[in-house]
């Protein structure tokens, strides 16, 4: 593993000062000098490890920041239903998303103030019988995934048309329901939408093409998790390029050995979260890394996903938590 000097210093400090990493790496004597060569033997964590040790994985210098109110939490649940609280500093969270925002700006001319809608599970606490969406801010609405049905498709069409979003973040299965319902009812897609970002599930090439054809706009596939934010996004050739400035991606076999070639479990290291460091963390997804150069000309690793996660749904203490990384 190739790390720069700052990463060597930071990760070795994590193994020497964070309780959970200290426990897992006992007797390894990890230093700034040897961390690169020891990397493949460093412990691999999964969600259960983190859930069971949430208060033992904060980088000590970050605790003071928490007292100053410069940290915040996001929550994720996923398929296992285990609630995971991820702590970020505002600066790290912004840095973590900067490469995804750069792609949105460069390729689709999308910037944060633009009007957008996204789809997520409803919250029992704030969801009345008939509510199909929630206004998150002046420029964002969240449409509840459960309300996307053939019956409600005209309501959703009216809602999106009147809100006039410039872009959407949506799960492939949800946009498929919308497209077939709108086609059946003869409803045209709102003209305001110029970009659609698919996330949370695998997006096949025919599905992507169908969305592009129906909406007459550009579509990108984005793979990420609440724990580390964006991991990879698709290029013009349909390949998933790793967000190298945000994460290190590895593929490991069932014994935790690094797979240079071949399929295995995807394991990520956050390069940006310095409050709650995720080092060699298994996302629960499978795939493989491809080293050949893509015809789009971009360098760096390409990730081929084997199958996607079922997307997150969460209520913490009866309160809705926003799961999207917009
Ligand atoms: Zn490419």
Boltz pocket constraint, residues with backbone or C-beta under 6 A from the ligand:
constraints:
  - pocket:
      binder: B
      contacts: [[A, 235], [A, 236], [A, 237], [A, 238], [A, 239], [A, 241], [A, 294], [A, 295], [A, 296], [A, 297], [A, 298]]
      max_distance: 6.0
